[in-house]
Amino acid sequence: MTEYPQHVLGVIPARGGSKGIPRKNVRTVAGEPLLGHVVREALRSRLLTRVVVSTDDREIADVAERYGAEVVWRPDELGADTATSESALLHALEALREAEGYEPDLLVFLQCTSPLTLAEDIDGTIEVLLETGADTSLAVSDFHYFLWRGPHDDATGVNHDKFVRPRRQDREPQYLEAGAVVVARTPGFLVHQHRFYGRSAIYEIPLERCLEIDEPSDLLLAEARLAARGRTGDALPDRPAALVLDFDGVLTDNRVVVSDDGHEGVMCHRGDGLGLERLRSLGLPMTVLSTEANPVVARRCEKLALPYRQGLADKAEALAAWIVEHGLDAREVVYVGNDINDLSCLQMVGGPVVVADAMDEVKGAARLVLEAPGGHGAVRELCDLIYAKLADR
């Protein structure tokens, strides 16, 4: 059985200066800052015990803290173009050691320019190091292309003999460094001061997640891939541990019907009930959190046999208390919302989900955007995705 270390530190270097794409690390990609994508996945990791962002920039620090990471301020000279990633990593380790006496067992270098990185990529790269006993490990993707080098008028093959064209299945496997995750045993890294000292193990991730933002065109590609991810259950935690729902705009279509005597009614989807019942049969904890005080919330939740809390002034506070009360890991909780008062809840959990007609500001905080609007089968759609993940276990 693999023995996991007690202290595993994730460090995300993010300097303020960037010539290729100005302010690259805080550029909006799929509705949120580039840095935010990586911080969220780092906090979803099962094996990282701490996540810090090393920066020299106030805006980057604000983004890091808003998404839940700690900040280590680096000196100006480490924010220059000539500064290496290793120098930022070494500084972060030194700063934490001097301030707290903190020395992690493993150092995990995460690139904020790799927004397609998932928590499972981080955990997988850590695990392959532990399982193989290697000194360092890195995330890679399968590479089967022929490389050439110049001059233009007399090019030659780099990874092949141009006179020999073997089939892909006949070639020796080659791998492309993803640039997303690198893991090193801290004592060795401090001695060698290089990310790839000693024996290196590799963890293979799908090629579609292998992307570094270096050119403006990379931003467009990241947007497209993140949008495609947001339409599948792959965006949910590997094993969802609970489901928390907003009410208006999620279980309803966000409209209200008012009778002449002042009573209010809402429009819901019948299919939601069966979806929720299937999850209940698997023992999944569920609840509804709503700011709405109208009795219609209670009546609908009672009909669906859903625990609920309504008339909440602060849904995030209620969600945090509910997670603690049920002994859950927030990284395995799924929350579905639709409006700006759901934003803090979405940022708190590892499975942030919104309905198709959610506010644009909120979609940027979601890992999964459902195809159905609120009150039109969105909850049933989500229930089916969660059920498929849990029933296969």
N, C-alpha and C positions, 0 to 999 in steps of 0.2 A: 504494500500500500504506500502511495506517495505521501511523504511527510511535507506538509506545507510550512513555510517559514512564518514567523510571527509578524515581521515588519517588511512590507513590500511597498516601496515608494514609487509612485508614478510622477514623473517630472515632464512638464510640457513647456519647452522653451518657446517664447513668443516675444520677439523684439518689436519695437514700434516702427523702425525704418524698413522700408522695402522698396527697391527701385523698380523692379519688374512690374509689380502691381502695387501702387501706392496704398498704404494702410491695409495691406492684404489680410492680416490676421483678424481684422474686425469687419472685413467686407461681408455683406449679407449674401448668404448662399442658401437657397431653399427656405428663405424666411427668417434665418437667424445668423448671427456672426459665425464666421468660419471656425473660430476657436470654440464656440459653444458646442458644436457637434462632437468634438473630441472630448471635451470636459464631461459632457453628459455620459458618453460611453465609458469613460474611465471610472466614473462614479457608479456605473452599473456593474462593473467588474466584480466578480466574486472574490478575486484573489488580491487585488490592490487594497491595501489598508489605509492608504493616504494618497492624496492627489494635490500637487502644487503646480502652479504656473510661475515660471521664471520670466520676469519682464522688467523693462525700463520705462514702461509707458502707462500713464494713468488710465486711459480709455481701455486698454487691454486688461489692466488690473480690475477695473470695474466690471467688465464682462466676465472675467474669471470668477470673481466673488459672487456675481449674480447667479451664475450657474452652479455654484457650490464648491468651487476649488479654493484652496489657500493660495496666497501670493507670496513669493520670495522676490524682493526687489534686488535687481542686479545693478552694478555700477555702469556708468555710461559707456566705458570702454568695452564692455561685454555686449553692447548693443550695436556695435559697428559692424559693417559688412565683413570685415576681416576676422571677426570673432568666430570661433568654432562652437559647434553644439557641445562638444566635450567641455569647453571652458564654462559654459552655462551650467552644465550638469555638476561639475566639480564645485562651482561656486554655491549651488543650491545645497549640496551635501555639507559643505563647510559652514554655511549660514545656519542650517538646522542643527548641526553638531554644536556650534558655539552658543546658539541661543537656548537650546534645550537638552543638549547631550544626546540628541537623537541620531542613531546610526542604523539605517535599514539593512536587512539581510540581502535584499535584492533591489536593484535600481532598474526601473522600467522607463525607458526613453520613448516618449510619445510625440509624434509630429503633429502640430496643430494644422499643418497644410495637407493632412490626409483625412478629410471629413467623412470618408466612407468607412472608416474603421469602426468595427463593432466590438462590444464588450467581449464576445466570444473569441475574437482575434487576439485581444490582449491576454485573456486567460489561457488560450491555447499556446501562445508563445511562451508564457511563464511555465506552463505545465511541461512542455517539451524539454525545457532546460532542466527541470527537476527530475523528469523521468529518465533522461539520458545521462545525467550527471555532468553535462557540458558546463563550460565557463560562461558562455554567452549564447544567446539565441536571437533569431530574427524572423519576422514574417516575410514570406516570399510567395510568389505565384508561379505556376507552371509557365515555362517560356519555350516555345518551339519555333521561333522565327530565325531566319538566316540574317546575320549581321554582316555589313560591309564597311570598309573604310577606304578613304581616298588615297591618292589624288583622284579627281574626277575623271581624268583621262586614262587612268590605269588602276581601277579599284581592285581590291583583293578581299577575300573572305576573312572574317574575324573568328567566327566560331565554326567554320566549316571549310572544306576544300572545295573551291568553286567547280571543280571538275567532277565532284561526287555529290549526288543529290539523293541521299537516303530518305525513305519514307519516315514520317513522324514516329511511327511505332518502332522503327529500327534505330532511331537515334538515342544516344545516351541522354537521360533526363537533364534538363537545365532549368534554372530557376531565376526569376527576376526579383531583385530586392524590392519589396513593397515600399520601404521607407517609412512605414507606419508605426511599427513596434520593434524595439530592440530591448532585450533583457540582459543584465549583467550581474554577476555576483559582486556586491559592493566592495569587499576587500581587494579583490583582484583589479577592479576598475580603478580604485584609488592608486594602486601601484603602477599599472600600465597606462592609465589616463587615456584609454582608447576604448571605443565601444565594442570592438571585435577582438579583444585579446583572447589568447588560449584557444580552446576547442569550441567551435560554434555549431549549434544545432539549428535546424530550420523547421518552421511551422508553415504549412501551405494554406493559403487563403484563396478564395475564388478570384480569378483575374478581374472580374468586374468591380472588386473592391480595392484594386491596386491603382491608386491615382494620387499624385501629388500636385498641388496647385502651384504651378510655376509661371504659366502664361495665361492671359485673359481667356483664351479658348478653353482652358481647363475648368474655369468657373462654370461655363455653359455645360460642359460634360458632367460636372458634379451635380448641377441642378437637375439634369435629366435623370441621372442615376438615383439621386435621392427621391425624386418624384416617383420613379418606378418602384422603389423600395416601399414607399408609403402606401402602396396599394396591396400589400401582401402581409400575411401573418408573420413573415420573417422579422418584421419590425417589433414584434412583441417579445417580452422576456422568454427565455427558453422554457421555463416552467412557471407560468403565472401562478401566484400564490393568493391573489385576491382581486376582486373587481369592485371599483367604486365609481358610481355614476352621478353626474349632475342630473337635475330633473328637467327644468324648462329648456327646450331646444335639443334635448337628448332623448328622453323618454316621450317628449311631446314635439310637435312641429313648431314650437315657439309662438304659436298664435293663441289667443284666448277668445272664447265665446262668452259674451255677457248677456244674460237674460234681462227682461225688463224689471225684474225685482232685485237686480244687482248681483245675482249668483254667477259665478264664473265656471266655465267648463273648458277642457282642453282636448286636443285630438291626439290619440296615441295609436300604436300599431299592435294588432292582436298577436302577431308572430313573436313579439318580444317575450311574451309569457313562456312559450315553449322553450325558447333559447335559454332563458334564465333557469327554468326547471331542469334542463339538462346539466347545467353547471352545478346546480344545487345537488343533483344526484351524485356528483363527483366530490362533494364536500367542500366546494370552493366558497370561502367567506365573501359576502357581498353586502353592500350598503348603498344608500342614496344620501347625498349631502346637498342641501338646497338652501339658498337664501330666501326663497319664497315662503311666506307665512300662510298662504291660502290653504284651507282644508283639503283642496283637491289633491295636494301632494300626498297627504296621509291616505286618502281614499284609494288612490291608484297604487301606492306602495303596499297597502294592506291587501289589495286584490292580487298583487303579484307575490305576496308573502316576502316582501323585501324589507329588511330593517331600514330605518330612515331617521334622519335628523333634519329639521327644517327651521326656517327663520334664523339661519346662522349669519352672524355679522362677519365672521372670518372663517371661510371654508378651509383654508390651509391649516389653521390651528386645529380645527376639528379633524381634518384628515390625519395630521401628525399624531394626535391623541388616539385616534382609532387604530392606527398602525401599531403604536406602542401597546395599546390594550390587547391587541390580538397577537402580539409577539411576532410581527412580520418584518421582513426585510423590505424596505421601501423600493429597492431595486427590482423586486419581483411583483410589485403591485401595479395593476392596470387602472388608470383613471381616464374616464372619457368625459369631455366637456365640449363647449361650443363658444364661450364668450370670454371677455377679458377678465372677469372675476374667477375664471378657472385657471388663469395663467400660472399662479404660484403653485397650485396643486399639480399641474402638468409638469412643472419643473422639479417637483419633489420626488416623483416616482420614476421607475425604470421603464414603465409602459405607458407613456403619454399618448392618448388617442383623442382625435376630434372627429365630429361628424362632417359630412361633405359640405354642408352650408355653414360651417363655423366661420367666425370672423377671421380675416386674413392675418391679423396680429397674433391670433392664437394658433393658427395652422403652423406658423413657424416654430412653435414649441413642441409640436407633435412628431412622433416617430411613425405614426400610422394615421392616415387620413382615410376614413371610411368612404365607400362609394355611395352609400345611402345618406340622405339628409336626416336630421333629427325628426323623430315621430313617423318616419317612413321606412322603418325596418333597420335603422342603423344599429340599434342594440342587438337585434337578432343576428345581424351580420357579424358583429364583434363576438357575440356568444359562440357562434359557429366556429370562428377562427380559434378562440380559446379552447373550445371543446376538442377540436382536432388536435391541438398540441397536447392536451392533457390525456386524452383517450389513447394516444399512441404510446404512452409511457407504461 
